[in-house]
Amino acid sequence: MENIKTKYALLRVRSFTILWFVYAGFYLTRKNLSVCKTTLIDQHGMTTAELGWIEGAYLAMYALGQFLNGMLGDRLGARVMLAIGMISSAAMSLLFGFVPAFFMLVLIWAMNGYMQSSGWANCVKSMTQWFATRERGVIMGFWCTCYQIGSFVAGFIATYCLDKWGLKSAFTIPALMLFVIAIVYILFHKDTPEQMGLPSAEQQYGDAKGKAAEKADQAESDRRAEIGLADASVIREVLSYPMVWLMGASYFCLKFIRYALLGWLPFYMTRELGFDPIKSGYLANLPEIAGFLGAISAGYVSDKLMQSRRAPVCAIMFLGLALACALQTQINHFGTIPMILGASVIFFMIYGPDSIMTGAAAMDFGSRRGAATAAGFINGFGSIGAAIQAPLLGYLAGIYGTQYFFHIFAPLAVVPFLLMLSQWNVKAKA
């Protein structure tokens, strides 16, 4: 028994770490475009509208892929989907650095978006296998720092490459780094504890309610598999939960704001605040550090203070996000440090509900059988919002400038605040 506990603990640490680097690694071939936007305009004569279409094509395919690759992950397994996604995304980033034609850049980055969409839902599915319901808020709070730190490091790497070796290196070097991460994942990660001869995470670490639910869930899975209904039944079951739909609608608004900041903040700092592109690339990354604290805080509060209720934490942080966005334009006039601090508050409020909705909540309502479907569905709705913001803000920036961006974000944050407020007492499904 003691050997099983020790082996299980070590394998959980290994799985957590590898999956953390896997999803952080996806940002290497995602964040580089936002850092290079000003350089693409200056060196290749692109317009803001064209950049908006490149990013919009990426996000449109990313949104479509979330719905499809989440269901495929539940059917084919996370291992296959993640391996294909990482290797293919690295290949697309390599190509982007060497193709000058606008139409081809749109096509390549759209394909990159589809490949990238295999990442989140399947990482969440694999995490669901290794961690029990009662611990997911805290665990996912820490694990979801992968995309905050990953985004920060990826932006730093792309900016450094752009400064030292030029535009092509900002796409080729990150691609090679992601390829290395893919090889490590393929060699050392296992999808489930059962593949290592261990009991399920719910049986090993769950409470009595979780263990009973796991037993019933497994019996139902076996029954449905016998009559050939497993795939369709998982989708129907996930889509029957109102909370999944409300999370999807909320995430639409949140991801519009988050991707607008990730994609346009360096450009905003250059055009609106007068920083040079390299300085903007570095400064725009700093507020993302606060997202690390936001995700951990939200996960801890939802598990320890809210009895695994996810909606209250999301509602409170959405309200804080709306207020912070409303004040940011005025704060920017007080200098660089106040501007960075204000943006840090925004990222803190973004990444708390962000990690909850597509992490712990998706795991709660998807269970082991449907976690990828639930995560893909919620993230897919969010990615539609992300896809819309790219051409929309690119168009508005070309006509009116970027000074109105934060005035758009504030009312958008109010909508998910109201939706999550209506679900204050909803708990995870057994």
Buried (B, 14 or more C-beta within 10 A) or exposed (E): EEEEEEBBEEBBEBBBEBBBBBBBBBBBBBBBBBBBBBBBBEEBEBBBBBBBBBBBBBBBBBBBBBBBBBBBBBBBBBBBBBBBBBBBBBBBBBBBBEEEEBEEBBBBBBBBBBBBBBBBBBBBBBBBBBBBBBBBBBBBBBBBBBBBBBBBBBBBBBBBBBBEEEBBBBBBBBBEBBBEBBEEBEEEBBBBBEEEEBBBBBBBBBEEEBBEBBEEBBEBBEEBEEEEEBBEBBBEBBBEBEBBBBBBBBBBBBBBBBBBBBBBBBBBBBBBBEBEBBBBBBBBBBBBBBBBBBBBBBBBBBBEEBEBBBBBBBBBBBBBBBBBBBBBBEBBEEEEEBBBBBBBBBBBBBBBBBBBBBBBBBBBBBBBBBBBBBBBBBBBBBBBBBBBBBBBBBBBBBEEEBEEBBEBBBEBBBBBBEBBBEBEEBBBBE
